[in-house]
Amino acid sequence: MPMPIACSAVYPTLAVPNVAQTCEWYVRNLGFTLKFLWEDPPTHGAILLDQACVHFLARRASAE
């Protein structure tokens, strides 16, 4: 019999074309707070609203 799994939180990570602009939009329009931006220009960032945390990763350009 498998062991039960306990999960108290989930942190979705979304691929976006511009991490800084996406974080700014969520902060300005939806009331999130900025948790962090990583690198310059940012390739990874996170925002918070109460107990919710959403991560954004820079979407890689497709090979053509």
For each residue, the residues with C-beta under 8 A, 3 or more apart:
1:
2:
3:
4:
5:
6:
7: 10
8:
9: 51 53
10: 7
11: 46 53 54 55
12: 54 55
13: 54 55 56 57
14: 54 55 56 57
15: 56 57 58 59
16: 19 22 56 57 58 59
17: 58 59
18: 21 22 58
19: 16 22 23 37 41 42 43 44 45 56 57 58
20: 23 24 37 41 42 45
21: 18 24 25
22: 16 18 19 25 26 45 56
23: 19 20 26 27 32 34 37 42 45 46 47 56
24: 20 21 27 28
25: 21 22 28 29 30
26: 22 23 29 30 32 47 54
27: 23 24 30 31 32 33 34 47
28: 24 25
29: 25 26
30: 25 26 27 49
31: 27 49
32: 23 26 27 47 48 49 54
33: 27 47 48 49
34: 23 27 37 45 46 47 48
35: 45 46 47 48 53
36: 45 46
37: 19 20 23 34 42 44 45
38: 42 43 44 45
39: 42 43 44
40:
41: 19 20
42: 19 20 23 37 38 39 45 58
43: 19 38 39 57 58
44: 19 37 38 39 55 56 57 58
45: 19 20 22 23 34 35 36 37 38 42 55 56
46: 11 23 34 35 36 53 54 55 56
47: 23 26 27 32 33 34 35 53 54 56
48: 32 33 34 35 52 53
49: 30 31 32 33 52
50:
51: 9
52: 48 49
53: 9 11 35 46 47 48
54: 11 12 13 14 26 32 46 47
55: 11 12 13 14 44 45 46
56: 13 14 15 16 19 22 23 44 45 46 47
57: 13 14 15 16 19 43 44
58: 15 16 17 18 19 42 43 44
59: 15 16 17
60:
61:
62:
63:
64:
